[in-house]
């Protein structure tokens, strides 16, 4: 089986109010050396072995563009690995 980890984050030009609130709270707790904080979503997709690497990449890109990421506000990246290598 092949496991794909997808990471979705806001684009640089988009302000993430939740991340900004966390960054400010960390500053109030004394962690004032933090100058930026990013947060996002992550997904783990498991594919059957019957698909080629290229087919998996095509499918992941389609899934991300259609459902997991809002292309107006978010970017995504992913990592593909054999499930045997993860264990």
Beta strands, then each sheet from edge to edge (+ up, - down):
strand 1: 2-10
strand 2: 40-47
strand 3: 74-82
sheet 1: 2+ 1- 3+
end
